[in-house]
Amino acid sequence: MAVIRHEKQRVGVFIDTQNLYHSAKNLYKAKVNFGNVVREAVGNRVLIRAIAYVASTEGGEEQAFFEALNKLQIETKTKDLQIFSGGAKKADWDVGIAVDAIKMAPKLDVVVLASGDGDFIPLVDHLKSLGCQVETIAFGRSTSGRLKEAVDDFTDMCEDPRRYLIGYKSGPRRGGSRAGGFASRTIPEEQEPEEMI
């Protein structure tokens, strides 16, 4: 199926921050450049909203990260990190992302999910039934195969990790970019916190 991309398309980007963060950490031991993720997702189209869904901790260590995202005009939505008796931590935003995407769908032509989580397949199907083009940008090596099949277009961040990572040193740089009209700002490395929970 050919994906339609034109400059008048209204795009919403919904960032599953935990999913991308853990994929980058596990695959590359690096941090995500969320500015470049949004830039690539939007290309030369019209960005309506970009929202990053994040867990906040009691210590507030992630405040610098929130400020860096806001400077890039990426909104943040936070929820408290739940810590269970066994020490497990969880801050699941799947339902929140789905609700926001469905609520905003009438004002969007394209919904971009920045996540490799297969739990979003029912959301993808529903958004497509509403007439939205649905795309995903994520690390292909940690993305659900069924999600890749369900969306209209998939951008594999593993094809050019240097473009999407901060602190990534090794590996050949491959391929070009579809990036276009979104502002050419990136999250400076000094604004990225040492650890984001």
N, C-alpha and C positions, 0 to 999 in steps of 0.2 A: 504494500500500500504506500503510495506517495504521500509524503507529509507536506501540507501546505504551510508555507512560511511567507508572510508578507508584512510590510512595515506598519500596517494599520491594525494588526492583530493586538488585542488587549490581553496582556499576560499577567497571571498571578503566580508567584513562586512561594511554595510552602516547604520550609526547610525542617526536616527531621534532624535536628542538630546532633542528638545523641547517636543516631545511626551513622551519620557521616563521620563524626568525631571518633567513634570506636573503630570504624572501618579503616580510617587513616592511621590510627594508632597501631592497630593490629597488622595491617598490611605493610605500612611504610615507616612506622615509628616517627610520624610527623603530624603536623597540625593542618587543618583545612583552611584554605584561603577562601572564605565565604564570599568576599567581594567578587572574585573571579568565577565562583560557582554561579552567582546571580547574573553576572555579565554574560556568561556562556548560555545560560538558560534563556535569557531574554533576546540576545542577539540584537538585531536592528529593529525589533518590535517595540511596542509601547508597554512599559512596565506600569501596572496599576498598583500592585502591592507586592512586597516581598516580606514574608514573616518568618522569623526563626523561632522555633519552639524549644525552650531551654529549661533545664532544672536549676533551681537556685538552692544554695546550701546555707546553713546557719551562719557560717563564717563570712559569707559574702565575697569569697575569693574571685567569683566570676564577674564582679562589677566592671572591671576594665574591659572585659570581653563584650559586655552589654554596650558599653560606651562606644567601643570600636564599631560594632554593628550599627548603632544609631547614627554614627557619623557617615556611614555608607547608605543611609536611608533604608536600612533593613530594620523593620520593627521587631521587637522581641516580646514574646509572651512567655511568662515564667510560671512554673508551679514548683512547690516545695518537693525536695527529694525525700522519698519515703525510705526509712531505714527499718528493716524488719529485725525481729529478735535474733535470727541466725546471722545477722550482719549483712544480708543481701540488701542492695540498694536498687530503687526503681523510681523512675519518673516517666511514666508512659503517656505520650501525647497523641497516640494514634486516633483516639476518638475526637480530641480537640481539633486536630488537623482536618479530619474528615468533616466535622461540623462546619468549620470555617470555609473549607473548599466548596461545600454544597451551598452554603449561604451566599458566597460570593460568585458562584457560577453564572448567575444571570448577567453579571457585569463583565464577564470574561469570555474571550474566545478560546484561550489556551490556559490550561492549568498545568503547571510544572511541579511535580513532586520531587524534591531533592531527598531521596531515600531509596534504599534497596530492599525495603521491608515488604515481603509478600503479603502481609496482612492488609495492604492497601488495594489488593485486586478488586474486592467488591466496590470500593470507592471509585476506582478507575472505571469499572463497568457502569456505575450509576452516572458519573460525570459525562461519559460518552453518550448515555441515553438522553441526557439533557442538552446535547448538541455541542459540548466542549471537546476540543482536541486535547488529549492528555499525553503529556510527555514526562519522562523521568530522567534525572541526571544523578548518577551515583557511581560508586566503584564497582565495575562489572564483576570482579572476582568475589565480591560479597553480596551481590544482588540476586534476588530470587529469579530463577529462570522463567517462572510463570508470570512474574511481574513484567519482565522484558517483553514477553509475548503479548501481554494484555494492553500495553500502552501503544500509542500511535508512533512514538519516537523515543529512542533511548540513547542518551549520551554517556559513553563509558569514560569515566575520569581516569581509569587505569591506562588509557591509551596515551595520555600526556600528563603523568602525575606532577611534573614540575609546575604545570599551569595551575593546578588546584591545591598545591600543598605549600606550607611554609616550613622551611627547615629540611626539605628533601634534597639530598645531595647526589645520590647515585642514579644510574640508569640513563639510557639514551633518550633524548627528547624526540618525540615523533609527532608528525601530523600538524596540521594548521588549526585554525579556530573559526567558528562561525560568529564570533563575537563582533558586535558592531556598535550600535547606538548607545548602549548603557554607559554611564559615566566611567571614565578610565581610572577609577580610584581603587586601591587595594587596602586591605587591613595591614598597616605597618607591623612588622614583626614585634616591635617594642610594645605595641598595644595588645598583643595576644598574650593572655595569661599563661603561666608555666603549665598549669593543669586546669582543664575544665572538667567538672564532674557531671 
